[in-house]
Amino acid sequence: MKTAKRSPVVVGSSLAEGSDEVVARALALARASHLPLTVVHAFEPASPAFAPFPTAEVVADPRWMDRLSEALTSRLEDQGRRLGIGAADGETRLILDTAERALTTCAADTRAALIVVGESTRARALRLLGTTADRLVRRSPCPVLVTHPGSAFPPRTVLIPVDLSDLSGGALRAGLSMIRQAGWTPEWVEVLFALDPAERTGSLQFSPEQVERFAADELERFLANYGDAAGVNLRRHVLTAEPREGLLERIAELGPDLVVVGTHGRRGLDRLLLGSVATAVLAHAETNVLVVPPEAASAHLASSQEGPDWQYVSDENHSTAA
């Protein structure tokens, strides 16, 4: 029997200033987790980002496309040499597409364990237009780690908000599993539950203090079900606040190096009306963020605890006969 091909860590490289740090972090994480690395650079020759590259006629010229591909491939290889990426580490891919489509397609094709991308200062300034990270977390089939320039890595402190739902439990498992598989030893990991102010004061049978104690008890039961924290200094915290604002306030107070947040995958008008905790964290928090989509969270709810259990669910049971 042949074993299944290992799920890679897929990292997006822009080849711009600061890209080395993103790829280096992904390389360190892949090596620590004993997983291969796939470095992806995506490009759209007809997009405004490639101005002053000229007209559609030139773009359609195969000779021009060949020269551009060769130049970009050479830059990818140069980056790999600078960072010490060897053939044993994985592969590089040059993909003609938008960055988010290239990364999600590559992740699906390779059954990736994780996608790693960087969040630039310029991207934050253009937030209203949306960023690659924003669009990527809505499409990705696996967790997405958005690294913040200059932030501590590996993380020394980690904050994981939960809403006590099953999907939130899956996101918690994904975050704790990645910490264990990477061999990280954070000083603390705090699991945060935000108690809605209306729930705290809206009970006719119980006092606000009693409701707070009930919330703390529910958090303990939740962690007993989902919080396998072997070897991790796990803290609990309950605060009374609207979840989005409460989380941002706690991030500002603690300054964690990593925030792990699940998303319910809302899209379209309801996303615009209700907002997204994950998007809010990406927009405002000066930290690394691991976003766990519903598919990946559900996979952790069903997965065993054997092996690298933060891998993409479809990596299970793919061995083939010799």
N, C-alpha and C positions, 0 to 999 in steps of 0.2 A: 504493500500500500504506500502511495505517495501522500505526504502531508499537504494540506492546502497551502497555497501561496499566502504569505503573511500580508495582512492589511497594512498599507503604508500610511505614514504621515505625509499629507500633501501640503506643500507650502507655496504660496504665491510670491513670486519675485518680480518686482517692478523694474529692476535693474537701475533704479534711481538711487540717489543718496539716501542712506538709511536702510536700504533693502538688505544689506549685508547682515545687519543686526537681527532682522526678522528671520532670515534663512538660518543664521547661526543658532538661534533659539530653537527653531524646528529641528535642526540637526542634533543638537544636544538632547532634546526630548526624545527623538526617534532612537538615538543610540542607547539612552538610559532605559528605554522601554523595549529594546531589542526588536525594533521594527524598521523596515526599510523607509527611505525618504524619496519622495517624488517632488522635484522642483519644477514648477510650472510658470512659464512666462506667456501671457496672452497679449495679442495685439490686434488692433483693428486699423488696417492701413487707410480706410476711407473715413475714419473718425476725425473730429477736430483736434484730438490729442496728437495726431500725427502731422498737423500743419507745421511747417510749410510744405510737407509732401503734397504733391499736386493732384491733378485732375483724375477723374475716373478712368480716362484712357491710359494714363501712366500706371495706375493701380492695377488695371487689367493686364498689363504687359507682364508675361511670365518671367521675362528676364529681370525686370525690376523686382518682382516678388522673390525671385531666387536670390538676388543680391541682398535684399533686406533680410531674408531668412538666414542667410549665411552670416550676416553681420550680427544679428541678434543671438544666433547660436554661439558664435564666438564669444560674445559678452557673457552668456550664461556659463560657458566653459571657464572663462577667466574668473568669474565669481566663485565657481566651484573650487578652482585651484587656490584662490585666496583664502577660502574657508576650510581647506583641507578635506573636501568631499571626495571620497574615492569611489571606485567602481563598486566596491562592496557595500557602500551606503545606499545605493539606489540608482535613480535615473533622473534625467531632465527631459522636459517636454516643452516644445514651442507650439502654441495653439492659436490659430486664427479665429478669434472670437472675443466677445467681451470678457473681462476678467471673471465676473461672477459665473457666467455660463461655462467658461473653460474650467474653472475650479470645481464646480458642481458636477460637470460631466466626467471629469477625471476622477473625482471621488466616487461617483457611482460605478464607473467602469472598473476601478481597482478595488472596490469595496473598502474604501479608506477608513481608517480608524479615527482620523482627525484632519481638519483643515486648519492651517495656520496662516494668518494674514496680519499685516501691520496697519496701524491707524496713524495717519500723519496729521501734523498740525494744519496743513493746508486743507486736508479732507474735512476737518472739523469746521474750518472757516466756510466751507461750501456745503454745510450740513443740509440746508434747505433743498439742495439739488439731489441729496441722497449720496451715499458713498458706497464703494465696493463692499465694505463690511456690512452696511445696512442691508443691501440687496442680497448679499450672500447668505446671511442668517435666515432669510425667508425661503431660500431655495435648497439649502444644504441637507443632504440625507444623513449627515453625521455631525458630531459636535464641531464647533468653530472656535478656535482660540484667536482672539484679536489682541495682539501685543501692542502695548503703549510704549513709545520711545522713551528710554531712560528709566523705565520702571524696573523694580527688582525682579530678577529672574535667575534661578528658580524663586518662586514666591516664598516669603518668610511668614506672611500672614494671609489668611483666606477667609472670605465672607461668602456664605451660601444662603440666600433668602429662600424660604419655602412657604407654600400656602396650604400645606397639609393634604394636598390632592395626590393621587397616585402618580400623575405625571411629574409632579414636584419631587416625589420620592425617587422616581427614575433619574431625574436630573441630579439629585443629591448623590445617588449611587455612582453616576457617571463621574462627577467631580472627585469623590473620594477614591474611586478606582484609578483615575488618572494620577492622583497624588501618589498612591501606593506603587503603581506600575513604573512611574518615573523615578521612584526612590527619593522623592522629596520629603523633607522633614520640617514642615512649617512650625513656627513657634506655637501657633494656635489656628484652629479652624472654627469659626463661629457660625452656627446655624441660627438664622434670624426669622422670627415669625412676627408679622405686623398685624395686630388686632385692630380691626376697624373701630373707630370711635363710636359709631352708631351701635355696634354690637356690645361694646363695653357698657354703655349707659342705657341701652334700649330694653333690658330685661325687666319684667314686672316681678319676677320671683327672686332674682338674685341681685346683690349689690355689685357695683363696678369692681370692687376688690375681689369678690367671689368669681366674677367672670374672668378676671385676670388670672386667678389661680387655676380655673378650669382650662384656660388657654395654655398655661404652662404644663399642665398635666397632659393635654392633648399633644403638645410638642414632644413630651417624653415618650408617649406611646408611638408617635410617628417615628421618632429616632430608633425606638426598639424594633420597628418593622423595616426601616429603610437605611438606618445610619450605621452600617458596618464600618466602625472607625478604628479598627485594630491598628495600634501604633500611632494614632493621631490624637493630639490634644484637642478634643472636641468641646466647644463651649456652646451654651444655649443662651438665647436672649429673646425676650418678648417685649415689644414696644407697642404703644397705642398710637397708631397713625394710619393714614391712607397708605397702602402698600408702596406705590411708586415714590411718593414724597418721603415716606419713612425710610425706605432703602437708601435714597440719595443722601438723606441726613446722616444715616449711620455710616455710609461710605465716607462722607466729609469728616465725621467725628473720628473714625478709626484709621482711615487711610490705608486700607488693605492693599496688598500687592496683587491679589487676584480676587475677582468676583465671579462666582459660578451661578448662572441664571438660566432657568428653563423658560421656554416660550410655548404658548398654546397654539402658535402657528396661525394667528388670525391674519386674514388678508382682506384687501379691498376696503370698502367704506367703513366696516365695523372697526378695522384697525385704525383708521383715521379718527373715528369718533371716540373710541375707547383708549387709544394710545397703546403703547407697549412698554412694559417694564424693561425688557431687554434693550429696546431702542433708546430709552431714556438713559440707561446706564452707559451705553456706547456713546451717547451724545455728550454726557456731562461728567462722567467719572474719569479721573486721571489715573487709570489703572489698567492692568491686563484683565480681559473679560473672556470667560469661557461660556459660550452660548450653546445650550443643549436643546435641539429641536425635538418635537413630539415623537418622531420616529425613533430617535436614539434613546430618549427616555423610556419609551415603551420596551425597547430591546433590553434595557437593563432590568426592567421589571420581570422579564421572562428568562433572563440569562442565568446560567449557573455562575458560581464564584470560582470556576477553574480557569486558569490562564488569564490572558489580558482581557478582562471582561468589559473594558471600555471600547473594544473594537466594534465596528459596524456589524449590525445583527446578521447581515447576509453572509458574513465570513464564517458562520457556523456550518458545520456539516458539508464542507465542500472538498473533502478528500476524494481522490480518484484512484481507481485500480491501476496498478503498475502494468 
